[in-house]
């Protein structure tokens, strides 16, 4: 989706999303704050200029927190899966039994992760999201975004529920 197709309100939300993301990233790089603290501070700084209301900043912060939390959870789950997969006592129990157990455990973890990932990757019309591809959960139409946007209804079936991919 291009910037020309965004309404002024959508453009403002996207701009606010970017400002909050940039400032929160600076605060986090300094290592002095948690994600929630960084988003709160970034929101306070952005609203202090009077260009955005506190309510709008809080709303857009929820979109940013959702996106960052989703990425963080996937990273943590992948890290945990690798640590569990290479524990020495599993290898000592025998290659075949260890491999069978590993594959069974991995399948269970992956099934659980897939279910949780689907929930994290579910987006709705009206929310703001980072670049990527949204696929309509009803008709399968893909919408490709090269920049942060406020999500429109599906251009094909006008439904409002999507799955995100990067």
Beta strands, then each sheet from edge to edge (+ up, - down):
strand 1: 122-124
strand 2: 128-129
strand 3: 132-136
strand 4: 142-145
strand 5: 149-150
strand 6: 161-165
sheet 1: 1+ 6- 3+ 4-
sheet 2: 2+ 5-
end
